[in-house]
Structure formats: C-alpha cells, structure tokens
Amino acid sequence: MTHPRRRPVLLAAVPVAVAALLAAADPALAAGPTGTRGVGDPYFPLAGNGGYHVGHYDLTLRYDPARKHLDGKAVLTARATRRLTRFDLDLHGLKVTGVTVDHAKAAFRRDGQELVVTPRHALRKGRAFRVAVTYAGTPQPVTDPDGSLDGWIPTDDGAFVAGEPQGAMTWFPANNHPTDKSSYDFTLTVPEGRTAVANGVLLSRRTAHGKTTFRWRQTEPMAAYLATATVGKFRVEQYTTRTGVKVYNAVDPREATAAAPVLKKLPSVLDWESGLFGRYPFRAAGAIVDRAPQVGYALETQTRPVYDSAPDLSTLVHETAHQWFGDSVSLTTWKDIWLNEGFASYAEWLYAEQHGGKTAQQTFDALYARPAADGLWAFPAGNPGSGANIFDTPVYARGAMTLHALRTAVGDRAFLRILRAWADAHRDGHGTTAQFEHFAERLSGKDLDGLFRTWLHTAGKPDRP
C-alpha cells in the first residue's frame, strides 16, 4: 500500500501458521470442537477464523451504483482442520438471507463482525465442505485504527474496493486473514456502461437487458484483503506482454491523461522487477485507476493494483513490487508488515538508482540525516506496536533502510541473491521476520543478528551501519 498522508517521501522524480497463531492466543481454542473468532493476530485479533482453510471462493455479485445496493452469493470450498460443530466467517454489515453447508440449510447468527454457522451435522477433521451464503444490502467501509477507510468505498460512479487490512469482510463472507490464501472466481453484474474489475484473468463479458456481467478468475492463491471488485466508468486497455502476462488496465476517463504515460511503462517495470526478484508470480497484471479522493491511498490488489488517482512512476514501481513481496509472499501476522512495505519501498530506491535518479545510498543518507525526534524513528520497523501504526513512516522508510543496511553489510551480489531467493522460496506462501533474518544469514554466510536487532527491533535512531 501507498498512502500519501502517511507515506514517507523516499524518492525524487499456511494453515500451519494459522494453527500456531491460535495456539499462541489460546491453546484451548486450538484443540476445541468449534471454529474460533479470529486466528489470534496480535493487531487484529478478530481477523480470520480458526478450524478450517478456504481453498476457493466463488463470488456472484450484482451491484447497483445508483442505489449503492449489493446482492451477493458466496460459495466457499473449504476443509476442516479440526472437528467442527460450528465455525465463523468474517462479515461486516449486510443482511444474510440464507446459509447452507453441503447444500443442507445451516443455522446462523450474527455476532459483531462474525457470522457464526452451525451445520446440521458436525464436520470431521479433514473433511472438505462447501458453504453457501446469500446476502444483500448497502456495503459500508470500515474505519481502520489509523482513521483510513477500508473495504467497499462508494464513488460517484461505482465503488473503489480495497481491503487492507480489514475490508474484505465488507463485501463478502471470508476467512479474512493473510494466512488463509485461496483461489477465486468472480461473476460481477453491473449496469450497462459500467465496468466491474476483479483479480486475475477476464474470462468473459456479456451484456443483456441493460446489464453487463464480467467473469474473472484468480487461480494463484490470494489473501482475502487483496481481492477487489471495483466498479466504475472506465476506459479499458488489454494486451499481452512479450512474456505472456495478460494486462488489463481500467482507467477513469478523468484520470486518463495523467495516467497514460505512467501505465505505458508497466511492461518495462514488470521486466525490470522480474530481473531482480525472479519470474513474475501471476498470469495477469494491470491497474485500476479510479477517481476516489476520499480514499487517499493506492493498494496492491493482487495482479491489478487500485489507485485512487493517476499514479506517479514511483507508486507504480511500489505497487508492482508488492506482487512479489506482500501478494505472492504474504505476511504471517500484521506485525511483520515491513516485509511488504519495506521491500516495496526499497524497490523504489533501486529503480531510481538504476534509472538516472538518486542512488539508494543518497536516499538512505537523506533519511538518516533526520533528527532523533523525527517520526521516522518513532518505533522499530519490525514492531509497529499496533494496527494504528502499520502504515506509518517507520514501516516504509526504516524498513527500506534496514534492507539498505543489509545490502551494505553483505554486498550487492549476495543482497540481490537474498531478495530473489526469498521471493522464490516463499512463492504462493508466507514468511515471517524471523524467517527472513535466518534466510539472509544462511545465504550470506554472515552473522547479522546485530544488524537486524538494531534496525528492526530497537527503538530510536540507530547508529550508522
């Protein structure tokens, strides 16, 4: 994510993990016969749910922008990771009209953001099952701890749909934590003249009786917060890159002039980042450029980032880098978000360095010159302290500075090998800060405990590396 209000000025022009979180939160919950309210994330304790893993979401949505009304049916194909007599789904607002488990009616009740489902018969551990939820209403975004809007955010011609960290639950019932990654199918119906853009590859578009239905498919695993179903009046551009990636850009006509020269560089940015980080991890790429001034940020929705206005080149580089760091390699707890934002920010530094801008060392030096009282040093990048801080300056800038300190310590060749190998080793999965620290030490052959302790885990302005 980039967030102009909080983002630092950096440049010039797996189920096992879920179980571990549950056990840490409450060992009794990890072994019980019911699912759990949340997976025990320290910053968002109600996010996600225990007791099952969702392998696939099939979402069928109809949205009327004039009435701001959504009708939805979500079919989740899941597997029980323990015996379940009931389980939870995350769903904020919206009226649920029916729930079935394996085609049999199931009892359900609402409890805050939890939709509590009781199937007719208990689900044994290891059993695959299908949950279907029908629902309707006016989606309402959530307000995050830092005051930002998140989720289904209405615009003057549709909706800007961006879910980090909590917003997926505002428009579909989900196991809404990054440790639960799934494939997706989307069937989105909107008034003729509107475009509905989701993740992955566009399978079909059909117009009849004043409505247009778009079918999208995201085959690679995706965390729920990275899903989108953005609706608006868009100019659409489609092409396939020389490496076979299907690109789909949807741009609000009011942003088209400013966006065009930046989006033209997307293929070269994909090639450049693939050269550094390894093969692009998805079949599709692109951008959604909306006009949504009430949002105030861009987000790395998987395969197709969403921008609240025309992005500059640094923002395009940042969100594209997230396709490796954040999307393909997902965090395990929100505390580790520097693994997303620090890496994407450092990609900006590297891009500038290799394209005639400031060197990464110059950017590092300019940041380090800030006084000890500056907000850059408010907390260590590896421990933001709460969900209110996960998009603050230290996560981005000090996170990137950590990577530059690592680069300085191990040398360019070893550093770039670490980045590429990390993205490859954890492709379609998850990582933690501790894993990255051990990974960097193993690949470099150096003792890096002091470096990481200083830059990631110690409060205050560090001594120079």
C-alpha positions as CSV (number, residue, x, y, z in Angstrom):
1,M,0.0,0.0,0.0
2,T,1.0,3.6,-0.5
3,H,-0.7,6.3,1.5
4,P,0.1,10.0,0.7
5,R,-1.0,11.2,4.1
6,R,1.4,8.8,5.9
7,R,3.8,7.6,3.2
8,P,7.4,8.9,3.5
9,V,9.0,10.9,0.7
10,L,11.6,8.4,-0.3
11,L,12.5,9.3,-3.9
12,A,12.8,12.0,-6.4
13,A,11.3,12.4,-9.9
14,V,-0.2,-21.5,5.8
15,P,-2.6,-23.4,7.7
16,V,0.3,-24.4,9.9
17,A,0.9,-20.7,10.6
18,V,-2.8,-20.3,11.5
19,A,-2.6,-23.1,14.0
20,A,0.4,-21.6,15.6
21,L,-1.3,-18.2,16.0
22,L,-4.3,-19.9,17.5
23,A,-2.2,-21.8,20.0
24,A,-0.4,-18.7,21.0
25,A,-3.7,-16.8,21.5
26,D,-5.5,-19.6,23.5
27,P,-4.3,-23.2,23.5
28,A,-7.7,-24.4,24.5
29,L,-9.2,-22.9,21.3
30,A,-6.7,-24.6,19.1
31,A,-7.9,-28.0,20.2
32,G,-11.7,-27.4,20.6
33,P,-14.6,-28.7,18.5
34,T,-15.6,-25.3,17.2
35,G,-14.0,-22.8,14.9
36,T,-12.6,-19.6,16.6
37,R,-13.3,-15.9,16.5
38,G,-10.1,-14.8,14.8
39,V,-6.7,-16.5,14.4
40,G,-5.1,-14.6,17.2
41,D,-3.3,-11.9,15.2
42,P,-1.9,-9.5,17.9
43,Y,-3.0,-6.4,16.0
44,F,-6.4,-7.6,14.6
45,P,-7.4,-10.4,17.0
46,L,-10.8,-11.0,15.3
47,A,-9.4,-11.2,11.8
48,G,-9.7,-14.6,10.2
49,N,-11.2,-17.7,11.7
50,G,-9.9,-20.9,13.1
51,G,-10.9,-24.5,12.3
52,Y,-10.9,-24.6,8.5
53,H,-9.0,-23.5,5.4
54,V,-10.8,-22.0,2.4
55,G,-9.4,-23.4,-0.9
56,H,-11.7,-21.5,-3.2
57,Y,-14.2,-18.6,-3.2
58,D,-16.9,-18.3,-5.9
59,L,-18.4,-14.9,-5.6
60,T,-21.5,-13.8,-7.6
61,L,-22.4,-10.1,-7.1
62,R,-24.8,-7.7,-8.5
63,Y,-24.2,-4.0,-7.8
64,D,-26.5,-1.0,-8.4
65,P,-24.4,2.2,-8.1
66,A,-27.4,4.4,-8.1
67,R,-28.9,2.7,-5.0
68,K,-25.5,1.6,-3.7
69,H,-27.1,-1.8,-3.3
70,L,-25.2,-5.1,-3.4
71,D,-26.7,-8.6,-3.8
72,G,-24.3,-11.4,-3.3
73,K,-23.9,-15.1,-3.1
74,A,-20.6,-16.6,-1.9
75,V,-19.7,-20.2,-2.2
76,L,-16.7,-21.2,-0.2
77,T,-15.0,-24.6,-0.7
78,A,-13.1,-25.4,2.5
79,R,-11.5,-28.1,4.5
80,A,-11.9,-28.6,8.3
81,T,-8.6,-28.5,10.2
82,R,-10.3,-29.9,13.3
83,R,-13.7,-31.4,14.1
84,L,-16.3,-28.6,13.8
85,T,-19.7,-28.3,15.4
86,R,-19.8,-24.6,14.3
87,F,-17.4,-22.1,12.7
88,D,-17.2,-18.4,12.0
89,L,-16.9,-16.3,8.8
90,D,-16.0,-12.6,8.9
91,L,-18.8,-10.4,7.5
92,H,-19.3,-6.7,8.4
93,G,-22.9,-5.4,7.9
94,L,-25.1,-6.7,5.1
95,K,-28.1,-8.9,5.7
96,V,-27.7,-12.6,5.4
97,T,-30.7,-14.3,4.0
98,G,-29.5,-17.9,3.9
99,V,-26.6,-20.3,4.7
100,T,-26.1,-23.9,3.6
101,V,-23.4,-26.3,4.3
102,D,-23.1,-29.0,1.6
103,H,-26.5,-28.0,0.3
104,A,-28.2,-28.5,3.6
105,K,-29.7,-25.5,5.5
106,A,-27.5,-24.4,8.4
107,A,-28.3,-22.3,11.4
108,F,-26.6,-19.0,11.6
109,R,-26.4,-15.9,13.8
110,R,-24.6,-12.6,13.7
111,D,-22.1,-11.5,16.4
112,G,-20.4,-8.3,15.5
113,Q,-18.2,-9.0,12.5
114,E,-18.7,-12.7,12.9
115,L,-21.2,-14.8,11.0
116,V,-21.5,-17.9,13.2
117,V,-22.6,-21.0,11.3
118,T,-23.8,-24.2,12.8
119,P,-24.1,-27.1,10.2
120,R,-26.7,-29.7,10.6
121,H,-24.0,-32.3,11.3
122,A,-20.6,-31.9,12.8
123,L,-17.7,-31.7,10.3
124,R,-14.9,-34.2,11.0
125,K,-11.3,-33.1,10.8
126,G,-10.0,-33.3,7.2
127,R,-13.4,-33.2,5.6
128,A,-14.0,-31.0,2.6
129,F,-17.2,-29.0,2.6
130,R,-19.0,-26.2,0.8
131,V,-20.6,-23.2,2.5
132,A,-23.0,-21.0,0.5
133,V,-24.1,-17.6,1.9
134,T,-26.7,-15.3,0.3
135,Y,-26.7,-11.7,1.4
136,A,-27.7,-8.2,0.4
137,G,-27.6,-4.6,1.5
138,T,-25.6,-1.4,1.2
139,P,-21.9,-2.2,1.9
140,Q,-20.3,0.1,4.4
141,P,-16.5,0.6,4.6
142,V,-14.8,0.1,7.9
143,T,-12.6,2.7,9.5
144,D,-9.2,1.4,10.4
145,P,-7.3,2.2,13.6
146,D,-5.3,4.9,11.8
147,G,-8.6,6.5,10.5
148,S,-8.4,5.3,6.9
149,L,-11.4,3.9,5.1
150,D,-11.1,0.3,4.1
151,G,-13.3,-2.1,2.1
152,W,-16.2,-1.3,-0.3
153,I,-16.0,2.5,-0.6
154,P,-18.7,4.2,-2.8
155,T,-17.6,6.6,-5.5
156,D,-19.6,8.9,-7.7
157,D,-19.9,6.2,-10.4
158,G,-19.4,3.0,-8.6
159,A,-17.2,1.7,-5.8
160,F,-13.5,1.6,-5.0
161,V,-12.8,-1.8,-3.4
162,A,-9.6,-2.1,-1.4
163,G,-9.4,-4.4,1.6
164,E,-6.2,-3.8,3.5
165,P,-6.2,-4.8,6.3
166,Q,-9.9,-5.5,7.3
167,G,-12.1,-4.5,4.3
168,A,-12.8,-7.8,2.6
169,M,-15.5,-8.6,5.1
170,T,-17.4,-5.5,4.0
171,W,-18.5,-7.2,0.7
172,F,-18.1,-11.0,1.1
173,P,-18.0,-13.5,3.9
174,A,-14.4,-14.5,4.3
175,N,-11.7,-16.1,6.4
176,N,-10.1,-12.7,6.5
177,H,-6.5,-13.1,7.5
178,P,-3.4,-13.3,5.2
179,T,-2.6,-16.7,6.5
180,D,-5.6,-18.2,4.6
181,K,-5.0,-17.9,0.9
182,S,-7.4,-19.2,-1.8
183,S,-8.2,-19.1,-5.5
184,Y,-11.2,-17.1,-6.6
185,D,-13.9,-16.9,-9.3
186,F,-15.9,-13.6,-9.6
187,T,-19.2,-13.1,-11.5
188,L,-19.9,-9.4,-11.3
189,T,-23.1,-7.8,-12.8
190,V,-23.4,-4.0,-13.1
191,P,-25.5,-1.6,-15.2
192,E,-24.5,-1.4,-18.9
193,G,-21.9,1.3,-19.3
194,R,-20.1,0.4,-16.0
195,T,-17.1,-1.9,-15.8
196,A,-16.5,-4.3,-12.9
197,V,-12.9,-5.2,-12.4
198,A,-11.6,-8.0,-10.3
199,N,-8.4,-10.0,-9.9
200,G,-6.7,-12.4,-12.4
201,V,-7.8,-13.1,-15.9
202,L,-11.1,-11.8,-17.6
203,L,-12.9,-14.9,-18.8
204,S,-15.9,-13.3,-20.4
205,R,-18.0,-10.1,-20.7
206,R,-21.7,-10.3,-21.7
207,T,-24.4,-7.5,-22.0
208,A,-28.1,-8.2,-22.0
209,H,-31.2,-6.3,-20.8
210,G,-29.2,-3.3,-19.7
211,K,-26.8,-5.3,-17.5
212,T,-23.2,-6.3,-18.1
213,T,-21.7,-9.4,-16.5
214,F,-18.0,-9.8,-16.1
215,R,-16.4,-13.2,-15.1
216,W,-12.9,-13.1,-13.6
217,R,-10.7,-15.9,-12.4
218,Q,-7.7,-15.7,-10.0
219,T,-6.0,-19.1,-9.9
220,E,-2.9,-18.4,-7.8
221,P,-3.5,-18.3,-4.0
222,M,-4.7,-14.9,-2.7
223,A,-5.3,-13.4,0.7
224,A,-8.8,-12.0,1.1
225,Y,-7.7,-8.5,1.7
226,L,-6.1,-8.5,-1.8
227,A,-9.4,-9.2,-3.6
228,T,-11.2,-6.4,-5.5
229,A,-14.4,-5.9,-7.4
230,T,-14.0,-2.2,-8.3
231,V,-16.9,-0.7,-10.3
232,G,-17.0,2.5,-12.4
233,K,-17.0,4.1,-15.8
234,F,-13.6,3.1,-17.1
235,R,-11.6,3.1,-20.3
236,V,-10.2,-0.3,-20.8
237,E,-6.9,-1.4,-22.3
238,Q,-5.9,-5.0,-22.8
239,Y,-2.7,-6.6,-24.2
240,T,-0.3,-9.5,-23.6
241,T,3.3,-8.8,-22.7
242,R,6.2,-10.5,-24.6
243,T,6.5,-12.9,-21.7
244,G,2.8,-13.9,-21.9
245,V,1.3,-11.9,-19.0
246,K,-2.2,-10.7,-19.7
247,V,-2.5,-7.0,-18.9
248,Y,-5.9,-5.3,-18.2
249,N,-5.9,-1.6,-17.3
250,A,-9.2,0.1,-16.3
251,V,-8.8,3.9,-16.1
252,D,-11.4,6.6,-15.1
253,P,-11.6,8.9,-18.1
254,R,-10.9,11.9,-15.8
255,E,-7.6,10.4,-14.9
256,A,-6.6,9.0,-18.3
257,T,-4.4,11.8,-19.5
258,A,-2.2,11.8,-16.3
259,A,-2.2,8.0,-16.1
260,A,-1.3,7.1,-19.7
261,P,2.5,7.9,-19.6
262,V,2.9,6.0,-16.4
263,L,0.9,2.9,-17.3
264,K,2.8,2.8,-20.6
265,K,5.9,1.9,-18.5
266,L,4.2,-1.1,-16.8
267,P,5.7,-3.7,-19.1
268,S,9.2,-2.4,-18.6
269,V,8.6,-2.2,-14.8
270,L,7.5,-5.8,-14.9
271,D,10.5,-6.8,-16.8
272,W,12.9,-4.9,-14.6
273,E,11.4,-6.3,-11.4
274,S,11.3,-9.8,-12.8
275,G,15.0,-9.4,-13.5
276,L,15.7,-8.6,-9.8
277,F,13.1,-10.7,-8.0
278,G,12.5,-13.6,-10.3
279,R,9.7,-14.7,-12.6
280,Y,6.5,-12.6,-12.2
281,P,4.3,-14.7,-9.9
282,F,1.0,-14.4,-11.7
283,R,-0.7,-14.9,-15.1
284,A,-2.2,-11.4,-15.1
285,A,-1.2,-7.8,-14.4
286,G,-2.6,-4.3,-14.8
287,A,-4.0,-1.4,-13.0
288,I,-7.3,0.1,-11.9
289,V,-7.1,3.9,-11.8
290,D,-10.2,5.4,-10.3
291,R,-11.1,8.9,-9.0
292,A,-11.7,8.4,-5.3
293,P,-10.3,11.4,-3.4
294,Q,-12.0,10.2,-0.2
295,V,-9.7,7.1,-0.2
296,G,-6.2,8.7,0.0
297,Y,-4.1,5.6,-1.0
298,A,-3.2,3.0,-3.5
299,L,-3.3,-0.7,-2.8
300,E,-1.5,-3.7,-4.3
301,T,-4.7,-5.8,-5.0
302,Q,-3.3,-9.0,-6.5
303,T,-2.5,-8.8,-10.2
304,R,-4.2,-5.4,-10.6
305,P,-3.4,-2.6,-8.1
306,V,-6.0,0.0,-7.4
307,Y,-5.1,3.7,-7.4
308,D,-7.3,6.4,-6.1
309,S,-6.0,8.8,-8.8
310,A,-3.4,8.6,-11.6
311,P,-0.2,7.2,-10.0
312,D,3.3,8.5,-10.5
313,L,6.1,6.2,-11.6
314,S,7.4,5.5,-8.1
315,T,4.0,4.4,-6.9
316,L,3.6,2.1,-9.9
317,V,7.0,0.6,-9.1
318,H,6.0,0.2,-5.4
319,E,2.6,-1.5,-6.0
320,T,4.1,-3.7,-8.7
321,A,6.9,-4.8,-6.4
322,H,4.2,-5.9,-3.9
323,Q,3.1,-8.6,-6.4
324,W,6.2,-10.4,-5.2
325,F,6.5,-9.0,-1.6
326,G,3.1,-9.0,0.0
327,D,1.0,-10.8,-2.5
328,S,2.9,-13.9,-3.6
329,V,4.9,-13.9,-0.4
330,S,2.3,-12.9,2.2
331,L,2.9,-11.9,5.8
332,T,2.0,-14.2,8.7
333,T,1.0,-11.5,11.2
334,W,0.4,-7.8,10.6
335,K,3.3,-7.1,12.9
336,D,5.6,-8.2,10.1
337,I,4.2,-5.7,7.5
338,W,7.7,-4.3,6.9
339,L,8.2,-7.4,4.8
340,N,5.6,-5.9,2.5
341,E,6.2,-2.2,2.7
342,G,9.9,-2.0,3.4
343,F,10.6,-4.3,0.4
344,A,8.3,-2.4,-2.0
345,S,9.8,0.9,-0.8
346,Y,13.3,-0.3,-1.4
347,A,12.3,-1.4,-4.9
348,E,11.6,2.3,-5.5
349,W,15.1,3.2,-4.3
350,L,16.6,0.6,-6.6
351,Y,14.5,1.7,-9.6
352,A,15.6,5.3,-9.1
353,E,19.2,4.2,-8.7
354,Q,19.2,2.3,-12.0
355,H,17.2,4.8,-14.0
356,G,19.1,8.0,-13.5
357,G,17.8,9.1,-10.1
358,K,19.3,9.2,-6.7
359,T,21.3,6.3,-5.6
360,A,19.9,4.2,-2.8
361,Q,22.8,5.4,-0.6
362,Q,21.8,9.0,-1.2
363,T,18.2,8.3,-0.3
364,F,19.4,6.4,2.8
365,D,21.7,9.3,3.8
366,A,18.9,11.9,3.4
367,L,16.6,9.9,5.7
368,Y,19.3,9.2,8.2
369,A,20.0,12.9,8.5
370,R,16.6,13.4,10.1
371,P,16.9,14.2,13.8
372,A,16.3,11.6,16.5
373,A,13.0,13.2,17.4
374,D,11.7,12.8,13.9
375,G,8.7,10.4,13.4
376,L,10.9,8.2,11.3
377,W,12.4,6.8,14.5
378,A,9.1,6.6,16.4
379,F,9.2,2.8,16.6
380,P,11.3,0.0,15.0
381,A,10.1,-1.3,11.6
382,G,9.8,-4.8,13.0
383,N,7.4,-3.8,15.8
384,P,4.9,-1.1,14.9
385,G,3.1,-1.7,18.2
386,S,-0.5,-1.7,17.0
387,G,-2.7,-1.8,14.0
388,A,-2.8,2.0,14.1
389,N,0.9,2.2,13.1
390,I,1.2,-0.4,10.3
391,F,1.2,2.2,7.6
392,D,3.3,4.8,9.3
393,T,6.7,6.1,8.1
394,P,9.0,3.7,10.0
395,V,7.4,0.7,8.4
396,Y,8.1,2.0,4.9
397,A,11.2,4.1,5.3
398,R,13.0,2.4,8.2
399,G,12.0,-0.9,6.6
400,A,13.7,0.1,3.4
401,M,16.7,1.4,5.4
402,T,17.0,-2.0,7.0
403,L,17.3,-3.5,3.6
404,H,20.0,-1.0,2.6
405,A,21.9,-1.7,5.8
406,L,21.7,-5.4,4.9
407,R,22.9,-4.6,1.3
408,T,25.8,-2.7,2.7
409,A,26.8,-5.5,5.1
410,V,26.6,-8.4,2.6
411,G,27.4,-6.7,-0.7
412,D,25.3,-6.2,-3.8
413,R,25.6,-9.7,-5.2
414,A,24.6,-11.5,-2.0
415,F,21.9,-9.0,-1.3
416,L,20.2,-9.4,-4.7
417,R,20.5,-13.2,-4.3
418,I,18.7,-12.9,-1.0
419,L,15.8,-10.9,-2.4
420,R,15.3,-13.2,-5.4
421,A,15.7,-16.4,-3.4
422,W,13.3,-15.2,-0.7
423,A,10.6,-14.5,-3.3
424,D,11.2,-17.9,-4.9
425,A,11.3,-19.9,-1.7
426,H,8.1,-18.5,-0.3
427,R,6.2,-18.1,-3.6
428,D,2.4,-18.5,-3.1
429,G,3.0,-18.8,0.7
430,H,4.0,-16.8,3.7
431,G,7.0,-15.5,5.6
432,T,8.0,-14.1,8.9
433,T,10.6,-11.6,10.0
434,A,12.5,-14.3,11.9
435,Q,12.5,-16.5,8.8
436,F,13.9,-13.7,6.7
437,E,16.6,-13.0,9.2
438,H,17.7,-16.6,9.2
439,F,17.4,-16.8,5.5
440,A,19.7,-13.8,5.0
441,E,22.3,-15.1,7.4
442,R,22.3,-18.5,5.7
443,L,22.6,-17.2,2.1
444,S,25.2,-14.5,3.0
445,G,27.2,-16.6,5.4
446,K,27.4,-13.7,7.8
447,D,26.3,-13.1,11.4
448,L,23.5,-10.5,11.0
449,D,22.0,-10.6,14.5
450,G,23.3,-7.2,15.5
451,L,22.2,-5.6,12.2
452,F,18.6,-6.8,12.5
453,R,18.4,-6.2,16.2
454,T,19.4,-2.6,15.6
455,W,17.3,-1.8,12.6
456,L,14.2,-3.9,13.1
457,H,13.8,-4.4,16.8
458,T,15.4,-1.5,18.7
459,A,13.6,1.8,19.3
460,G,15.2,5.1,18.5
461,K,17.6,6.3,15.9
462,P,20.3,3.7,15.3
463,D,24.0,4.3,14.9
464,R,25.1,4.3,11.3
465,P,25.8,0.8,9.9
